[in-house]
Amino acid sequence: MITGKASQLAKDLEAARCKGNWSAIPDLARRYKKYNGTGQVLEQTVLVEATLGQLINDSENKAMSGIVHQHDDPDTIAWECRLKNEQVRPLLLQLQSVLQTQDDGVTESEKEFCKVVLARCYFETGEFETTLEIVEQLSFNKTEVMTGYGLTLFLQARAMKAISHEQTGSVDSAIQSHQGIVTLLNESSNIKEDHVFMEWAEEALYRATLLAMQPNSDTKLTLEFIRAYQKVTASQPYTWRIHKRMVIAKFSAQYLSYLYTEDEYTPPTDIPETSDQQAFENEIMAIHTFYEQALFSLVQFPKVGQSNSLILSFVEQLAKDIDLCGATPSQLRGFTEILNRAAQRTFNSPSIMRHLFLALDRLGDFEEAKHALKTYVYLIGLSSQAWEEACQTGEALVVNESGKCIPIPPVEDGLIDNLVRDSVAHSGSIAANHTMENEPLENILEVFLTAIRTQCNHLYDGAQALILAELAKKKIEQVSLEEETRGETNWTQLAAQVHRAVGSTYSLLARQTHDAVLRSSYYEKALESLSESADMDPIAWETHYQLALQYAEMHDIQQAVQAVAKSLQLNPKHLPSWHLLTLACSCPIQDDLPRALKTCDIGLQESEESETPEQIAQQISLQITRCLLLGAMDGPEKALEAQEELFATYGKVSGLDPSSSSEEISMLQERETSISGAKGFYKQNGMVISGLFGNMSEMAATSSATTHLSERQRRRGLSVSNNGGSGRALLPQVLDEKHISASRSHDDVRSTSNIRMKGSLSSSTRARSASNFNGKTEEGMATSHKASPFLTVPDPNDDQADTESIKTVSTQSSKHHHHYHIHLFGSRSSSRRSKRDLSNDQSKSSIPSVAATGTNENGAHENGSVMTTTGGSSIRSNSLGSIYTLSQPTTIPPRIPMLLRLRQEQAARILSNLWLLSASFFIKLGKNEEALKAIEEAENANCSSNPQVWCTFGQLFLADKNMDHAIESFEKGLVTNVNDVDSCVWLARVYIEMDDLDMAEGILDSVTKGFGWDCAEAWFHLGRIYQKTARADRGKECMMYALDLESTRPIQPFSVLPCYV
């Protein structure tokens, strides 16, 4: 009979065995035998097991067990016999002696458990056949192996059986045995603290998972093994068996991604009902979270000539999986944090910078993406100090989006060829040794094409886009014929994309240059590159669209119609292609407005449902074109009726980006709250904040030519003329703008300080317009423009006669521009104050702007400066304890991404344009009160960056014959954008009506030599001036050229279309 003391010792003995506390076993076994005379079998079994356990622990400590598995894969699973035969021979003799004991007090279960330990002795020495013979003869009572150490021994027997089958080549039998282990684990509970049980479960499932990942395996069973392994190891510290767990995590992520891509993924059955995508995201991110934590705890900064391939492969896999999960803003921000941590464990890794740029670009954080791109280009050897200096020292003939003159890209000086040649690996150049990694060409082109798309569609930086496009072109020209036929990359299609990018960037740069000869050259190169792209890939609808747009900008409408028709045949859902065809049909040379309207309606019906803000903006733009067509065909009343749909569509784009996260929305709301608080402060101090340059309604109230306004409208603010500094606090970033430059490459063309200065300029220095591509002289002009696809600019025939009378407007800015005051233009009857007076006024009324320099509650500057960084954080502080570290960022971004700001500005501009469209129709109908209200709504929506607000307001004054206020309005439109052609032309028209022909000629001369080279009205009015000033021949040339331009002018400019698709 077993005493109570013996029973307690038996429990202690079992607890020690479960925890693997082998050092305590000998003493407990001796005491147990002392109080239980029939416990010899159990005593000897546990003593042998303890000795075996200690031998194995010593062997693992010497061999650093776990490292041997770090190179495992589904095809090769390492196995190492931990003991030798001579080490276990005494143990075998001891167990065999015990099993031969004939004692009535010994149970069969004790002998069966003893046989498990005996089998293990053979198992640890690699005698798998003997192990199988012993294990297959075991027989247990179910109640004795469901709890306690009996369960552990039962699992141990099954694990040895499965591994022995594997090692003897019976993989199917091994998988079947492993499946029984999973069933046993699912039926077991409260085993997390049983150390030995967890070790055997992990060992079995480790090998089962890798075996099941082999080709032609059952995917359902493989997923079962993967999830069982994750469940068993999830309760352990991340350092426990870290190498093996990293192997499983690595291949599990790859396997799950493959299944999800092939649409064979099935979510776990033990989770609440969720979509497959959500289940996949949770599962894959949990795996990546552990892998990153384990990986960063093991790897160190690489030595010279080495690279951390584990980190690089992890980043590549994570990037693919984030794409599969939808790449939400939260996921992308989490990814950028991981990339910043990965950069601390790698040295000059182009792949890290590539993924960082792509993630930042998709987030719309274009400022940070620009820095990542610059680093990436340097690491792949395509940038050098000499190249950067060359890019800054060229002739400043390009005007960027902010209105500054920048140098033209030096793409024809042979420097790019040198860069590409030196960047090739093993070339011996310094550039080729920036990194030890060999970045694949297709990855380089992916980065360049993505950057070009952003530069063209969002940043409008044609110079930088052209540099990237030319680099891509030079790189792909190096692809040999052997490489073209090898691998999965379609190099012909990729080359077509690169040539399309080159053509699109030349086209954009041609729009941004004010040099006629350079514009002509860029247009020709754009057409050449796009034609080459179409020849390489005739079924690329994007190329045919770009080609059609290029023909349209060069006024070859017939060719544009043919090209866009091909684009629509290949992709009838592309809305901008329908819009382009509509605009082409609206040109007078087609003389078919009903066809244009029908095309517009078909485009709105056939195009895909707009989802992104960009698509919705294009839909609104096409609807605006439809209203203009209705106004031209049926009158303004019909157009106003059709505008109701426009405002309904605008509701889709007026909100935030649907893909924006709640963090971005909350940040934006905080920023708007801060700005609204600042506006309240200004209102309390009697300041005007409704408009950038003053309040329109007060200007209308002070004009005797306009209608009376309500008392509410009169109280909106003080007149600009009476309070020039009233709006100073609204946009401090404009007021504090200072352009101090010593070279022409940084000239600011937005200056308007000399817009009304009169000066003479010899017409002999007049540059030719961009359409003078064929170089024909005056004699051949009359016939050449019909045969050539390019228009011909009139060639002046009497240079000396014009020298004394031509008055022009200089477009070159001075070296210093201080936009400190709002009152840039006073009325014509008011005298200008001296700079000293202005400075005094500024010092008296300078009030710090809360909206511009304040900080939010998170400590981030509202003007976009970064207060905190995550790149320098330690691994411990950024350790990942849950899946939210990967799927969600650990820190809220300190600023709103540029893309979100650009979309907000786009929404404001669209609303402003919609109201201005209504105002233009009201002016045509003579309804000035309604027109004024519509202009005021446009002003409230966006007056700070839309010159058309002031231009339309000036047209309203002009309709009432109020010349002074009309001039003031047009000039303020030029303050908003000095290159606005409409404001310049309307301003010149006012001066013509006032018989101030010198001023009008100077303005029109500047316009036609610059961005108004294809403005028919500018050439027409310039011709009128020439006729009035006894220069009939030149007037006739200008008139004829204006007729040519007018015949190819669409009802809306082609510039409303996207310049790159």
BELMOTA-V242277 format. One record per run of one state. SS is the DSSP state (helix for helix, strand for strand, loop for the rest). FROM is the first residue (numbers start at 1). TO is the last residue. If there is no record, write none. Layout:
# BELMOTA-V242277
SS & FROM & TO
SS & FROM & TO
This chain:
# BELMOTA-V242277
loop & 1 & 3
helix & 4 & 19
loop & 20 & 21
helix & 22 & 35
loop & 36 & 39
helix & 40 & 63
loop & 64 & 66
helix & 67 & 69
loop & 70 & 72
strand & 73 & 73
loop & 74 & 75
strand & 76 & 76
loop & 77 & 84
helix & 85 & 99
loop & 100 & 107
helix & 108 & 124
loop & 125 & 127
helix & 128 & 136
loop & 137 & 141
helix & 142 & 144
loop & 145 & 147
helix & 148 & 167
loop & 168 & 170
helix & 171 & 187
loop & 188 & 194
helix & 195 & 212
loop & 213 & 218
helix & 219 & 233
loop & 234 & 241
helix & 242 & 261
loop & 262 & 275
helix & 276 & 298
loop & 299 & 308
helix & 309 & 324
loop & 325 & 328
helix & 329 & 343
loop & 344 & 349
helix & 350 & 363
loop & 364 & 365
helix & 366 & 379
loop & 380 & 384
helix & 385 & 392
loop & 393 & 395
strand & 396 & 399
loop & 400 & 403
strand & 404 & 407
loop & 408 & 414
helix & 415 & 423
loop & 424 & 430
helix & 431 & 433
loop & 434 & 440
helix & 441 & 459
loop & 460 & 461
helix & 462 & 476
loop & 477 & 480
helix & 481 & 484
loop & 485 & 490
helix & 491 & 512
strand & 513 & 513
loop & 514 & 515
helix & 516 & 536
loop & 537 & 540
helix & 541 & 553
loop & 554 & 556
helix & 557 & 570
loop & 571 & 574
helix & 575 & 585
loop & 586 & 592
helix & 593 & 606
loop & 607 & 612
helix & 613 & 634
loop & 635 & 635
helix & 636 & 654
loop & 655 & 661
helix & 662 & 684
loop & 685 & 695
helix & 696 & 702
loop & 703 & 710
helix & 711 & 714
loop & 715 & 731
helix & 732 & 735
loop & 736 & 737
strand & 738 & 738
loop & 739 & 743
helix & 744 & 746
loop & 747 & 747
strand & 748 & 748
loop & 749 & 759
strand & 760 & 760
loop & 761 & 762
helix & 763 & 765
loop & 766 & 777
helix & 778 & 787
loop & 788 & 799
helix & 800 & 802
loop & 803 & 806
strand & 807 & 807
loop & 808 & 817
strand & 818 & 818
loop & 819 & 834
helix & 835 & 845
loop & 846 & 849
helix & 850 & 853
loop & 854 & 854
strand & 855 & 855
loop & 856 & 860
strand & 861 & 861
loop & 862 & 883
helix & 884 & 887
loop & 888 & 897
helix & 898 & 925
loop & 926 & 927
helix & 928 & 941
loop & 942 & 946
helix & 947 & 959
loop & 960 & 962
helix & 963 & 976
loop & 977 & 980
helix & 981 & 993
loop & 994 & 996
helix & 997 & 1009
loop & 1010 & 1015
helix & 1016 & 1028
loop & 1029 & 1031
helix & 1032 & 1047
loop & 1048 & 1053
helix & 1054 & 1056
loop & 1057 & 1061
